[in-house]
Every structure is written in C-alpha cells, then in structure tokens.
C-alpha cells in the first residue's frame, strides 16, 4: 500500500485532477469556487422579470418535474418566496401517469383560465415549443429553466436559463435542474437581497435541496457540482427539514453523519416513489413542510409507498425472468405487459440491463388505454439514435438521451417493436466495451483496511459520476467466514483475518455465496474487488468493505 501522501496523489491522478486543481478539489469553497450566476445567459432578464412580478403581486406558477431533480427545485423556490413573504405563487408538478413528463397544453389552458401571469419551469421546458407559444400568446410570460440538451427549434419563451443553450457562456454546463434553480435564487439575492432584507449568504440554506438533486440526478460531481454536493451534504446534516429527519430516522440513518449514498439509495427512491406510485406533491410537501406532525405523516407515507414499489418491482422482475428464460439470448430486450405500472418501468429496465448486460425497452399500460415505456442503455448504444432510426410511425413519441429514455407506442405497432429495434440495433456500429464497469485504483492488502486510509480516501468525497469511489483489488485472500443476512438471507457478508488477528468484513447487498462462479466457500482463496465504507447503522460505527466483484 502506498503511504498516505502517495495514496492521495494516486487517487487524484486516477481521476484526472491536475496538480493545479487539487487544492480546489480537496477543499471546495462556497465563496471562491461558485461561478457568478450572471454569467448565465438571460439571468439579468429573468431576475428583473421576477422582481417586477413580485412588486406587481402577479400570480406566479412554478412548474417543476416530478423527479428527484425537479421536486427539490420546487422546494428551493417555495423557500425563497416564503423568505420574502410572497404568497401569490403556485407549485405545479405534473402527474407521471396522467400527464407524463414536460409541459402540457391542457395544463397551459388551465393556467390561462386561472389568471397566471408568469410561468417558470424547472428541469423541463427546453423542447416545449408549442406549449410555450400557447402560453405566451395568451399573455403568460414563460421563463424556462432547464439543463437538458436544446433541440434545433427553441421555444420562444420570455427568457431561458440553460447552461447548454447556444450562446450561454456559463463555465459549468453540467448543472442539474435544481442546480440552475439554485443559481437563479443566488442571483436574485445578489441583486435584490438588501431590498428584501435578506442577509448575505442566506441562500446557503437552500444548498441541501441543490445537493440532493445534484447527487440524485447523476450529473458529474466535478467543478461547481462538487461544491453544491459537498455543501449540500453539510446543510442536510444540520437536520433543518423535519420531513427529512423523520424519513432518515425511519430508515435507521443518522442524519448528522449523512453521506452521498444515504441520499442516492435512501432518500432518492422515496422521493421518486411519490410519482411512481401516487402523487409527486407528497414528496414536495414532505421536503417543504416545517410542521412536525405533517412531516412524520408524509415521511411514513413515502416509506410505505416505497415498500409497495419494491413489491411490485419484485413481482414484475419474476415475470421478466420467466419470459426471458424461455425466449433465449438476444442483443437487446424488449418486454412489456399492459398491466405493468408505467411508473416503475425505468427501474425494471435498469435491473434488466444490470442482469442481462444489454439495452432494455420495457412497456406497460398507463391506465387510459395507452402504451408507454422506458428504456435504459448498455455499452456504446445510443438509445435516442436507435429510436430515431426506427421506421416512421413505429413510435407515437419518444425522448431522452444516450443512456435513458421514454417512448409511447400504439396498440397496433407494439407487436412489431422488438423486431424493428433489433434490426436497427444489430445493424448499428458498436464499440467493444469492457465488461467490467469499474476501474481498480490500486492493489492493496487486508491489513491496509484502516481508519487512517479510510480518512485519506474520504477526502475525495462526495463520490458519484465523474468522481467514482476508489476501488481496490485484494489479491489471494482467504475467506475466514461466510454469512448470509437479511429477512430473506439475500445479502452476503464475508469475513477476513488480517495479520494482527482482527476481523475485516466485506458485504454485498442482494448477493449470496451462489452469486459467484465458483460459489464462495469458507477457507477458499479469492481476489476481491471492493471499496471502503463506514457504516453507522443503528448508531454503531463500523469500518468495512463493500464488495464490487470477486475474480
């Protein structure tokens, strides 16, 4: 094992962090390392329009996506309006099942009737050409804030905040939707904070929501996103939102020691469960409320529907495996059932990709007689490209990006979808991919699993896309003991003895000794690929390894 300085240097080098950037990377600074929000195209115009709307007491509608990016963005705006004492605003989050993603003409018509003056979108809207035109023609000014890639035709909105739009000189193009929302509030506070009697830096309290979205939305955790995630976790640890305190308490997570995995594996699925299973407004209310009783009720509700979501996913996956076992191997999977709930199809597609190592297109019924689906990519396959190359009328509509997307199909065309997708995919050029989806940072020994080394590794946290958790290879180590745990004995714990006679544990969730080839046995010698982690489950702190692979 390299010494501490060498280890840190190795990890930074492996992540492509140049020497001149290392101080900034290791010690993110809110004051020094966030960019001026006014570098974003249209920011001045947006701030002036919002200020005018507030002064004139116009009806402002916040239209936010229903996921773990859009909902925190809505909470950011709710907290901002509350802070300045502005009440004439509405939060609108579309229903995943009845409306689907994006701005909708029916909703626009309702806003026209309701006398909305200013409509601000978060995490959507950059492709809503027709919807924006309808609103603008009716006298509603539309401000789009989004982070998705603009298409050739841009909506003719009053203003657009999107670091990816042509002509925007903002240095970090990879903010998530709530990240753009945070920059908007930061800009408003800079320009008008004194007028509204907001103390300098008040917006830092909103970093918890910007951090949740940045970690959940899988944007690269480098540059400004690293600052948002780093300080977002610090604000979350303060436990200022009663809904989050209750939710993490139910999940046996100590909020004062919260890390990025608690956000992505505990909080994000529960926020997303609201739109997948019921009403996304419940997740928004849970995050926004300051009432302790309401917080507890809403946290209980999200935990309950998330458990229901897990049961539904398990049942569908059982059906999937039966069908795919009979069907035999193909280069991609197309599977569906009108009875499958569309809110969970993305999860099903991800699980199929993980298990079968190929792209997956999964469809279900939306309850109104229409067929909708989700797709997830694998390897070099570009899903949007694949769907674009399908024969005309194969799909009613589709969208997304290289690795994930959504689509809708008519009842007549669904029967031909698999054949058509296979024809396009099999004739497309594919880059050979390394089967292993991880990079080994260094070969080390079980004796190197120490708190000192964990602390060095943790200097690089928070981990995520663009900054993966350091992964190590432990060569030829003997298994001292094997245990399967959990209600269904579907989680694995391996124990190893170091040279000082201490036991080092390594765990893997949803794996057993039979998950590996050959099956694992006590006293067998293995090559283990693993990451370091510190568990604080039920108040007990334990340094252990998380199994990535057994070679």
C-alpha positions in Angstrom: 0.0 0.0 0.0 1.3 3.5 -0.8 1.8 5.8 2.1 -0.9 8.4 2.8 0.5 11.1 0.6 1.2 8.7 -2.3 -2.3 7.2 -1.9 -4.0 10.6 -2.2 -1.8 11.5 -5.1 -2.6 8.2 -6.9 -6.3 8.6 -6.4 -6.3 12.2 -7.7 -4.2 11.2 -10.7 -6.5 8.3 -11.5 -9.4 10.8 -11.5 -7.6 13.1 -13.9 -7.3 16.0 -11.4 -4.3 18.1 -12.4 -1.9 19.4 -9.7 -3.1 23.0 -10.1 -6.8 21.9 -9.5 -6.1 19.7 -6.4 -6.5 22.3 -3.7 -9.8 23.3 -5.2 -11.0 19.7 -5.5 -10.0 18.7 -2.0 -11.2 21.9 -0.3 -14.2 23.2 -2.1 -15.1 26.8 -1.2 -18.6 28.3 -1.5 -17.1 31.8 -1.7 -14.2 31.0 -4.1 -15.4 28.2 -6.3 -19.0 29.1 -7.3 -19.4 31.0 -10.5 -21.1 34.3 -10.8 -24.8 33.4 -11.7 -25.0 36.4 -14.0 -22.6 34.6 -16.4 -25.6 32.5 -17.4 -27.4 33.8 -20.5 -30.7 35.7 -19.7 -30.1 35.7 -15.9 -30.4 39.5 -15.7 -33.6 39.5 -17.8 -35.1 36.6 -15.6 -34.3 38.3 -12.3 -35.8 41.7 -13.4 -39.0 40.0 -14.6 -39.4 38.0 -11.4 -38.8 41.2 -9.3 -41.4 43.0 -11.4 -43.9 40.2 -10.9 -43.4 40.2 -7.1 -43.7 44.0 -7.0 -46.9 43.9 -9.0 -48.2 40.9 -7.0 -48.7 38.9 -10.1 -49.7 35.2 -10.0 -46.5 33.2 -10.4 -46.7 29.5 -11.3 -43.7 27.2 -10.6 -43.9 24.2 -13.0 -41.5 21.5 -11.9 -40.7 18.0 -13.0 -41.8 15.1 -10.8 -38.5 13.5 -10.0 -35.6 13.9 -7.6 -34.3 17.0 -9.5 -37.5 18.9 -10.2 -39.1 18.4 -6.8 -36.1 19.9 -4.9 -36.1 22.8 -7.4 -39.7 23.5 -6.5 -38.8 23.4 -2.8 -36.0 26.0 -3.4 -38.5 28.4 -5.0 -41.0 27.7 -2.2 -38.4 28.6 0.5 -37.4 31.7 -1.4 -40.9 33.1 -1.8 -41.6 32.3 1.9 -38.4 34.1 2.9 -39.5 37.3 1.2 -43.1 36.9 2.3 -44.6 36.5 -1.2 -47.8 34.4 -1.2 -49.2 34.7 -4.8 -47.4 31.7 -6.2 -48.5 28.1 -7.0 -46.4 25.0 -7.2 -47.5 22.6 -10.1 -45.9 19.2 -10.5 -47.4 17.1 -13.4 -48.7 13.6 -12.7 -46.3 11.0 -14.1 -49.2 8.7 -15.2 -52.0 11.0 -16.3 -49.8 13.7 -17.9 -46.2 12.4 -18.2 -43.0 14.4 -18.5 -42.9 18.0 -19.6 -45.2 21.0 -20.2 -48.7 20.1 -21.3 -51.2 22.0 -23.4 -54.1 21.0 -21.1 -52.2 22.4 -18.1 -51.4 25.6 -20.0 -55.1 26.1 -20.8 -55.9 25.7 -17.1 -53.2 28.3 -16.2 -54.7 30.7 -18.7 -58.2 30.3 -17.1 -56.7 30.7 -13.6 -55.1 34.1 -14.5 -51.4 33.1 -14.2 -49.1 35.9 -15.2 -45.7 34.3 -15.0 -44.9 30.7 -15.6 -41.4 29.4 -14.5 -40.3 25.9 -15.4 -37.7 23.8 -13.6 -35.9 20.8 -15.0 -38.1 20.8 -18.2 -39.4 23.0 -21.0 -36.5 23.3 -23.4 -38.3 21.3 -26.0 -41.9 22.7 -25.3 -42.2 24.8 -28.4 -46.0 24.5 -28.9 -46.8 24.8 -25.2 -44.7 27.9 -24.7 -46.2 29.5 -27.8 -49.8 28.9 -26.4 -48.9 30.4 -23.0 -47.1 33.4 -24.5 -49.9 34.1 -27.0 -52.4 34.2 -24.0 -50.3 36.8 -22.2 -48.4 34.4 -19.8 -44.7 35.2 -19.7 -42.8 31.9 -19.7 -39.3 31.6 -18.2 -37.7 28.2 -18.9 -35.0 26.9 -16.5 -33.7 23.6 -17.7 -30.5 21.6 -18.1 -31.5 19.2 -20.9 -30.0 19.5 -24.3 -31.8 22.0 -26.5 -33.1 20.8 -29.9 -32.9 22.6 -33.2 -36.0 24.6 -32.5 -36.0 26.6 -29.2 -39.3 27.7 -27.5 -39.9 31.4 -28.0 -40.1 32.0 -24.2 -39.7 35.3 -22.4 -36.3 34.0 -21.3 -34.3 30.8 -20.9 -31.8 29.7 -18.3 -30.0 26.7 -19.5 -26.1 26.5 -19.4 -26.3 24.2 -22.5 -28.1 26.7 -24.8 -26.2 28.2 -27.7 -24.6 31.5 -26.7 -24.5 30.8 -23.0 -21.1 31.4 -21.6 -21.7 29.8 -18.2 -18.5 27.8 -17.3 -20.2 24.7 -15.9 -22.5 23.2 -18.5 -23.4 20.2 -16.3 -25.6 21.6 -13.6 -28.8 19.7 -12.8 -32.2 21.3 -12.9 -32.2 22.3 -9.2 -28.7 23.5 -9.7 -29.9 26.0 -12.2 -32.8 26.9 -9.8 -30.2 27.5 -7.0 -28.2 29.8 -9.3 -31.4 31.8 -10.0 -32.1 32.3 -6.3 -28.4 33.2 -5.7 -28.7 35.8 -8.5 -32.0 37.2 -7.0 -30.4 37.5 -3.6 -27.3 39.3 -5.0 -29.4 41.8 -6.9 -32.4 42.4 -4.6 -31.4 40.8 -1.2 -30.9 44.1 0.5 -34.3 45.4 -0.7 -36.0 42.2 0.6 -34.0 42.4 3.8 -32.3 39.0 3.1 -29.0 38.6 4.9 -26.0 38.0 2.7 -25.5 34.3 2.1 -29.0 33.2 3.3 -29.3 31.2 0.1 -26.8 28.7 1.5 -29.6 27.1 3.4 -31.0 26.0 0.1 -27.9 24.0 -0.7 -29.5 20.9 0.9 -32.0 20.8 -2.0 -29.4 21.6 -4.7 -27.2 18.9 -3.2 -30.0 16.3 -3.1 -30.7 16.9 -6.8 -27.1 17.1 -7.8 -26.4 13.7 -6.2 -29.6 12.0 -7.3 -29.6 13.2 -10.9 -26.3 11.6 -11.8 -24.6 14.7 -13.0 -20.7 14.8 -12.9 -19.5 15.6 -9.3 -16.8 17.9 -10.5 -16.4 21.7 -10.9 -19.5 23.6 -9.5 -21.5 20.4 -8.9 -18.8 19.2 -6.5 -19.3 22.4 -4.4 -23.1 22.1 -4.5 -22.9 18.4 -3.4 -20.2 19.0 -0.8 -22.0 21.8 1.0 -25.4 20.3 0.3 -24.5 17.3 2.5 -23.3 19.7 5.2 -26.6 21.5 5.3 -28.5 18.2 5.2 -26.5 17.1 8.3 -27.9 20.1 10.2 -31.4 18.4 10.0 -33.3 21.6 9.4 -36.1 19.9 7.5 -38.4 17.8 9.8 -39.6 15.7 6.9 -36.0 14.6 6.1 -35.2 14.0 9.8 -38.3 11.7 10.1 -37.6 9.9 6.8 -34.0 9.1 7.7 -34.9 8.1 11.2 -37.4 5.5 9.8 -34.5 4.2 7.6 -32.1 4.0 10.6 -29.8 6.6 9.1 -28.1 9.1 11.4 -28.7 12.4 9.6 -25.8 14.1 11.3 -23.4 11.6 9.6 -25.3 11.6 6.3 -23.2 10.7 3.1 -23.9 10.7 -0.6 -25.1 7.0 -0.6 -27.8 7.8 2.0 -29.1 10.4 -0.4 -28.9 8.2 -3.6 -30.0 4.9 -2.0 -32.4 6.0 0.8 -33.8 9.5 0.0 -34.0 9.5 -3.8 -36.0 6.2 -4.1 -38.6 7.5 -1.6 -38.9 10.9 -3.4 -39.3 9.2 -6.7 -41.8 6.7 -5.2 -44.3 9.5 -4.8 -44.6 10.0 -8.6 -44.1 6.3 -9.5 -46.9 5.1 -7.1 -49.1 8.1 -6.2 -48.8 11.9 -6.1 -45.5 13.7 -6.5 -46.8 16.6 -4.5 -46.5 14.4 -1.4 -42.7 14.3 -1.8 -42.6 18.1 -2.3 -44.8 18.7 0.8 -42.5 16.3 2.8 -39.4 18.4 1.9 -41.1 21.8 2.2 -43.1 21.4 5.5 -41.9 22.9 8.8 -44.8 21.2 10.7 -43.5 18.2 12.8 -46.8 16.3 12.7 -47.2 16.7 8.9 -43.6 15.8 8.4 -44.0 12.5 10.2 -47.2 11.6 8.4 -45.6 12.4 5.0 -42.4 10.5 5.8 -44.4 7.5 6.8 -46.5 7.7 3.6 -43.3 7.9 1.4 -41.7 4.9 3.2 -44.9 2.9 2.8 -45.3 3.5 -0.9 -41.6 2.9 -1.5 -42.1 -0.6 0.2 -45.1 -1.2 -2.1 -43.0 -0.1 -5.1 -40.3 -2.7 -4.1 -43.0 -5.5 -4.0 -44.4 -4.5 -7.4 -40.9 -4.4 -8.9 -40.1 -7.8 -7.5 -43.2 -9.4 -9.0 -42.6 -7.9 -12.4 -38.9 -9.0 -12.4 -40.1 -12.5 -11.6 -42.3 -12.4 -14.7 -39.5 -10.9 -16.8 -37.1 -13.7 -15.8 -39.6 -16.4 -16.8 -40.2 -14.8 -20.2 -36.6 -14.2 -21.0 -35.6 -17.7 -19.9 -38.0 -19.1 -22.5 -37.1 -16.5 -25.1 -33.3 -17.1 -25.3 -30.5 -14.6 -25.8 -30.9 -11.5 -28.0 -28.8 -8.4 -28.4 -31.4 -6.2 -26.6 -34.5 -6.9 -24.6 -38.0 -5.6 -25.5 -40.6 -6.7 -23.0 -43.9 -5.5 -21.6 -47.4 -6.1 -20.3 -50.4 -3.7 -20.3 -50.9 -4.5 -16.6 -47.4 -3.2 -15.6 -47.4 0.1 -13.9 -45.6 2.6 -16.0 -44.1 4.4 -13.0 -41.8 1.5 -12.3 -40.7 0.6 -15.8 -37.4 2.6 -15.6 -36.4 0.6 -12.6 -37.3 -2.7 -14.4 -35.3 -1.6 -17.4 -32.3 -0.8 -15.2 -32.5 -4.2 -13.5 -32.7 -6.0 -16.9 -29.6 -4.1 -18.1 -27.7 -4.9 -14.9 -28.6 -8.6 -15.1 -28.5 -9.3 -18.9 -25.9 -6.7 -20.0 -27.8 -5.3 -22.9 -30.1 -2.4 -23.7 -33.7 -2.8 -22.4 -37.0 -1.4 -23.6 -39.9 -2.1 -21.2 -43.5 -1.1 -21.8 -46.7 -1.1 -19.8 -50.2 0.4 -19.8 -50.9 3.9 -18.4 -54.5 3.1 -17.3 -56.0 5.2 -20.0 -55.5 2.6 -22.8 -52.2 3.9 -24.0 -48.9 2.1 -24.1 -45.8 3.8 -22.6 -42.3 2.6 -21.9 -38.9 3.3 -20.5 -35.6 2.3 -21.9 -32.1 2.1 -20.5 -28.8 1.7 -22.4 -25.8 -0.5 -22.1 -22.3 -0.1 -23.6 -21.9 2.3 -26.5 -25.6 2.1 -27.6 -27.3 5.5 -28.0 -31.0 5.0 -27.3 -32.2 8.2 -28.9 -30.3 7.4 -32.1 -31.8 3.9 -32.1 -35.3 5.2 -31.7 -34.7 7.9 -34.4 -33.7 5.3 -36.9 -36.9 3.2 -36.5 -39.3 3.2 -39.4 -41.8 6.0 -39.4 -44.9 5.5 -37.2 -43.1 2.8 -35.1 -43.5 5.1 -32.1 -46.0 7.7 -31.2 -43.3 9.7 -29.4 -40.0 9.3 -27.7 -37.3 11.3 -25.9 -34.3 11.1 -23.5 -30.6 10.9 -24.1 -27.9 8.3 -24.8 -28.4 6.1 -21.7 -32.1 6.5 -20.7 -35.3 7.5 -22.4 -39.1 7.1 -22.7 -41.4 6.2 -25.5 -45.1 5.6 -26.4 -46.5 3.1 -28.9 -49.8 2.4 -30.5 -51.6 -1.0 -29.8 -51.1 -1.9 -33.4 -47.4 -1.2 -33.6 -46.3 -2.7 -30.3 -46.3 -6.2 -31.9 -43.5 -5.1 -34.3 -41.4 -3.1 -31.8 -39.0 -5.8 -30.8 -38.3 -6.9 -34.4 -37.7 -3.3 -35.5 -35.5 -2.3 -32.6 -33.4 -5.5 -33.1 -33.0 -4.7 -36.8 -31.8 -1.1 -36.1 -29.6 -2.2 -33.2 -27.9 -5.2 -34.9 -27.0 -3.1 -38.0 -25.6 -0.2 -35.9 -21.9 0.1 -35.2 -21.0 -0.8 -31.7 -17.8 -0.1 -29.8 -16.4 -3.1 -27.9 -17.0 -2.4 -24.2 -15.0 -3.6 -21.3 -17.4 -5.9 -19.4 -16.0 -4.7 -16.0 -17.8 -1.5 -15.1 -15.2 -0.4 -12.6 -11.6 0.9 -12.5 -9.2 -0.6 -9.9 -7.2 2.2 -8.3 -4.6 0.0 -6.6 -3.7 -3.5 -5.3 -3.7 -3.5 -1.5 -3.8 -5.9 1.4 -6.4 -6.6 4.1 -4.0 -5.1 6.6 -4.5 -1.8 4.8 -8.2 -1.6 5.7 -7.6 1.1 8.4 -9.4 4.2 9.6 -6.3 6.3 8.5 -6.6 5.0 5.0 -10.4 5.5 5.0 -9.9 9.1 6.1 -7.5 9.7 3.2 -10.0 8.1 0.7 -12.8 10.2 2.2 -11.0 13.4 1.3 -12.3 12.8 -2.2 -16.0 12.5 -1.1 -18.7 13.1 -2.2 -18.4 10.3 -4.8 -20.6 9.8 -7.8 -20.5 10.2 -11.6 -17.2 11.8 -12.7 -15.6 11.0 -9.3 -16.1 7.3 -8.6 -15.5 5.8 -5.2 -11.9 4.5 -5.0 -11.9 0.7 -5.8 -9.2 -1.7 -4.7 -8.1 -5.2 -5.5 -7.2 -7.6 -2.7 -5.2 -10.4 -4.2 -5.4 -14.0 -3.0 -7.1 -13.5 0.4 -8.6 -16.4 2.4 -12.3 -16.3 3.4 -12.4 -16.8 7.2 -16.2 -16.9 7.5 -19.4 -16.5 5.3 -22.8 -15.3 6.5 -26.0 -14.5 4.6 -28.2 -12.0 6.3 -31.5 -10.1 6.0 -35.0 -11.4 6.3 -34.7 -13.4 3.1 -31.0 -14.2 3.6 -30.3 -12.5 0.3 -27.3 -10.3 1.4 -23.8 -11.5 1.8 -21.1 -10.9 4.5 -17.6 -12.3 4.1 -15.0 -12.1 6.9 -11.2 -12.0 6.6 -8.5 -12.1 9.2 -5.7 -9.6 9.0 -2.1 -10.2 10.3 -3.0 -8.6 13.6 -5.7 -11.2 14.1 -8.6 -8.6 13.6 -11.6 -9.4 11.5 -12.3 -7.3 8.4 -15.8 -7.7 7.0 -16.9 -7.2 3.4 -20.6 -7.0 2.4 -22.7 -7.2 -0.7 -26.5 -6.5 -0.9 -28.7 -8.8 -3.0 -25.9 -11.3 -3.5 -25.3 -14.7 -1.9 -22.4 -17.2 -2.0 -24.1 -18.7 -5.0 -23.9 -15.4 -6.9 -20.3 -16.0 -7.9 -18.7 -18.6 -10.1 -17.5 -20.8 -8.5 -19.7 -20.4 -5.4 -17.9 -19.0 -2.4 -16.8 -21.3 0.5 -15.1 -20.8 3.8 -11.3 -21.1 3.5 -11.4 -20.6 -0.3 -8.8 -18.1 -1.6 -10.3 -15.2 -3.7 -9.3 -12.0 -5.5 -11.7 -9.4 -4.0 -12.6 -6.1 -5.7 -14.0 -3.7 -3.1 -14.4 -0.2 -1.8 -14.0 1.2 1.7 -17.1 2.3 3.7 -18.0 3.3 7.2 -21.4 2.1 8.3 -23.3 3.9 11.1 -26.3 1.6 11.0 -28.4 1.9 14.2 -25.8 4.1 15.8 -22.9 1.6 15.5 -19.9 2.7 13.6 -18.0 0.1 11.7 -15.3 0.3 9.0 -15.8 -2.4 6.4 -15.5 -3.2 2.7 -18.3 -3.1 0.1 -17.9 -6.0 -2.4 -17.8 -4.9 -6.1 -16.7 -8.2 -7.6 -14.9 -11.5 -6.9 -12.4 -12.6 -9.5 
